[in-house]
Amino acid sequence: MLIVQSSLVPGDRLPSERELAETLSISRASVREALRALSFLGIVETRRGGGTFLCEQDRHRYIEILSEFIVTKQTKESDIIEMLRLLERMAFSEVEPTMERLTQLEAVIDNDRSFRQQIIFQLKNELFIRIWSELNRFFDGLDAGDLYTLEERKRFLEMWRGMGMPE
C-alpha cells in the first residue's frame, strides 16, 4: 500500500528500514521480515550497501508462486489433466489455422509435448504461456505420459484442415 501511496515506480529506492518502521509504526524487525517476503515475491530487490529498490514488473514471480498455492498435494491428477486440456483446446481454437502452422504441427505430430507447445506459443500471449507452463510443469511431475494420443493429435490437424485456410 505504501508503494502505491508513494507513487513509486520500478527502479525507485524505498525508504530505509528505520523510516519505514517509523512511518508504519512497527518494529524494524517486522520491516526487515516484510522486505524479505517482498524480495522473495520479486517485488523489491535489496542491494548490499545501496538500499531496497522496487523491481520491474516482469521480474515478479506471481504466477509461479500462486501456482504453488492453487495446485496442492490434494489436487487430483484428473483435475490437472482436465485443466491443461481445456487450456490447450482454447489455444487451439484461438490460433488461426494457416498452411505454415499446419506444416509445423505435422512436423512434430509424433511428440506430444512439442505438438502442444507449438500450439500454445502461436498465441503470442505471455500471460497465457506462463500459466500454461506452470500447469504443464505440474503435469510433467505426474509422469502420466502423453496428454493426447497420436490419434487425438491427428484429429486436431484434420479439424484445422476442415476449417479452410487462408491462401
Disulfide bonds with the S-S distance in Angstrom:
none
